[in-house]
Amino acid sequence: MGKRRDINITALRQALNERRVEVMRDDHATEEDRAPVELDESSVGRLSRMDAMQVHAMAEATHERRQAEIHRIDAALARMDAGDYGYCLSCEEKIPAKRLELDPAVPTCVTCAARAEDVHADHVHSAD
Ligand SMILES: [Zn+2]
C-alpha cells in the first residue's frame, strides 16, 4: 500500500471536511427535538405527548445516523493522514477513484460492501 496518484486526495479531503460541517450543522439544527420529552400531562394532552415522543425517537435515530456519518468521515480523514486512504478496509484492494469521488468516506470496495449488505440482509431476515 502507498499513496495513490490516481486520486486527488486534496479535493477529497476538502469534500469530506465540507460534508462534516454540513452534517454537524444539520445535527445541531435538530438538537431541540432530542430534548427529553415533557412528562407534564396537565399541559400536554396524551396524543400530543405521543406525537412528541415519536418526534423525539425519530430525532434520536437521525442523530445516531449523523454521528455514524461523522465517525465514517473522521475515519476516512485518519486514513488520509496515515497514507493508506483509497484501499478497501476488508480486502485491501484499491477502491476505484469514481467510487471515492461519489462518496469520499466509503471504507470498502463494491464487492466487500455488497457482501456486508448480504450479511445485514440475512440478519434482518432471521430476525423476523
Ligand atoms: Zn474489498
Residues whose N, C-alpha, C, O or C-beta is under 5 A from the ligand:
A	BS01	ZN	C88 S90 C91 E92 C109 C112
